[in-house]
Amino acid sequence: MLAASCFFYMFFVPQYILILLITILIDYTAGIYIEKTEGKRRKYFLILSIVSTCLVLVIFKYLNFFTHNAIALSHFLGFNYSDRVFNIILPIGLSFHTFQSLSYVIEVYRGNQKAEKHFGVYSLYVMFYPQLVTGPIERPQNLLRQLKEEKTFQLDNVIRGLRLILFGLFIKMVIADNLAVYVDKIYENPTLYNSSSILTALLFYSFQIYCDFFGYSTIALGAALTMGYAITDNFKTPYLSKNISEFWHRWHISLSTWFRDYVYFPLGGNRVKTPRWIFNIGIVFVLSGFWHGANWTFIFWGGTYAVIYLIEHVLQKNIKFNFSKNRFLSAVLNGFAIVKNFVLVTVIWAFFRSVNLRQIKQIYASVYHNFHVQDDFLVDNKIWLFLALFILLDVILRKSRFDVWCGNRSVFVRWAIYAVMLFLIIAFSSVESFPFIYFQF
């Protein structure tokens, strides 16, 4: 399994496995020393591990960002420094396996996890190939335990795993990639397109990124399950959320819970005075945005969520409606809340998709000003059909998972679903190749 994971990772940039090895050596050693020492020395080993592991992330992911901004600041202050940047390629999935390593040493320090003495087992925990490059970010209590269990062949696991892989490929290759063609075209130069085209691109990107990331996570679940491993579900119909708080609990679940357990709670959570709590919320959202990429767009993306989260918290605390006795009004109110939240999330996704702050300005300006611009870039009708099909499936699966739901159907229905999905993948996958969006993180 470890050899397969190494081969899988080296398929991209072979030499970058050495960077992964450095992280593994640091945290494997730190875990052992944290467990066998007492007093302040335990904390020193924890800090050394966190700093060393994060330093690798900073060098490869954030060094050029800090360099560019330092140069810009120096020019603003009147100093003349050369615009020197480093030719560093970001190792694929670096942020994911960095956080997975950090969760291990923190849990060992807290006494929730015994230090793993077997170097091969610990290496596989960090490098487990189904979720190595795009998550979910596993906790040691879940994955390490499974890696040490004896596994036997179980046909049911293989069948359910293949169902998940098929479903993941369908929503990635048929839904996400076809939406990407339209979104990429609009974002190349938003000023060329009218307001309806811009709004369509905003809508499509909401589902593109969801289907892209959800697709990978589903494939990862399936690949692990075929071998008998259960990894974390990363999504729970997030676009059916009624507020931003709920959305963050249902989107990229492994990351949001990571920041909750290892950043928010250690800062004091909500057990502090209001100004400090506001600070804690801001730190968590901004860091979450910055985790996604070394760009001001991601920082603004996270910061915008923090502001809206705080506004909604104040409104929910001071304005209360009780329609529990009237099902119709309750359903209308919930429907309005879901639509409102989806619109907010869709608008904020523009920060995430844009390459810089200037492009964000162009997107928002084009929505309000380009009412009369004529463009000939029309949406293929089949995209709307595929999107409607996915939305229907997402609603149906809001209380289940595709492998379980499909298994409860009759043999005829199951094979009809397989056939339709395979046909759509073969016939309607985009002719362009689109890598998974979260590979860049």
Secondary structure, 3 states (H helix, E strand, C coil): CHHHHHHHHHCCCHHHHHHHHHHHHHHHHHHHHHHHCCCHHHHHHHHHHHHHHHHHHHHHHHHHHHHHHHHHHHHHCCCCCCCCCCCCCCCCCHHHHHHHHHHHHHHHHHCCCCCCCCHHHHHHHHHCHHHCCCCCCCCHHHHHHHHCCCCCCCHHHHHHHHHHHHHHHHHHHHHHHHHHHHHHHHHHCHHHCCHHHHHHHHHHHHHHHHHHHHHHHHHHHHHHHHCCCCCCCCCCCHHHCCCHHHHHHHCCHHHHHHHHHHHHCCCCCCCCCHHHHHHHHHHHHHHHHHHHCCCHHHHHHHHHHHHHHHHHHHHHHHCCCCCCCCHHHHHHHHHHHHHHHHHHHHHHHHHHHCCCHHHHHHHHHHHHHCCCCCCCCCCCHHHHHHHHHHHHHHHHHHHCCHHHHHHCCCHHHHHHHHHHHHHHHHHHCCCCCCCCHHHHC
